[in-house]
Amino acid sequence: MHNDAHTLRHILRDCRTIAVVGLSAEWHRPSYFAAKYMQQHGWRIVPVNPRYAVQADGSPGEVLGERCYVSLADIPFKVDMVDVFRREADVLPIAQQAIAIGAKCLWQQLGVANAEADALARTAGLASVTNRCVKIEHARLFGGLNWVGVDTKVISARRPN
């Protein structure tokens, strides 16, 4: 199964640069909250949102202190994961862009599960995750939930590698 704990751990260990498509600059939006959490835990976040890519004066825009890009194709460096905060109908072209830039993983956030994009990504050799939150999965699999009342179904005296 492609959303199992072992696979998700492997993805989160290996994918250290995350392009967040649809990242909002508004602190109360789920995309902002998840990206900020991952940034605070050592991941490089690359915002992708045309709304914030250019400021009113024409200079590059930023979200979470990182330069924001209009599209994945505009990012001038390697991206490991493409984390999608968009509607299901918008995911297929994003999956095609993720393949074109050589990403290792296409991650569709909670409530997003475009089967065609998932199949395309897998066929191209990318890891693909659907209907999961990268922040929640990191916290669940690497001990971030702890004693906050969330049953992770993981009981162990040892932390995973």
GISULPE-V558716 format. One record per helix or strand. SS is the DSSP state (a for helix, b for strand). FROM is the first residue (numbers start at 1). LEN is the number of residues. If there is no record, write none. Layout:
BEGIN
ss = <SS,SS>
from = <FROM,FROM>
len = <LEN,LEN>
END
This chain:
BEGIN
ss = <a,b,a,b,b,b,b,b,b,a,b,a,b,a,b,a>
from = <5,17,30,44,54,60,62,66,69,72,81,88,105,115,127,134>
len = <10,5,11,5,1,1,2,2,1,3,4,13,4,9,3,8>
END
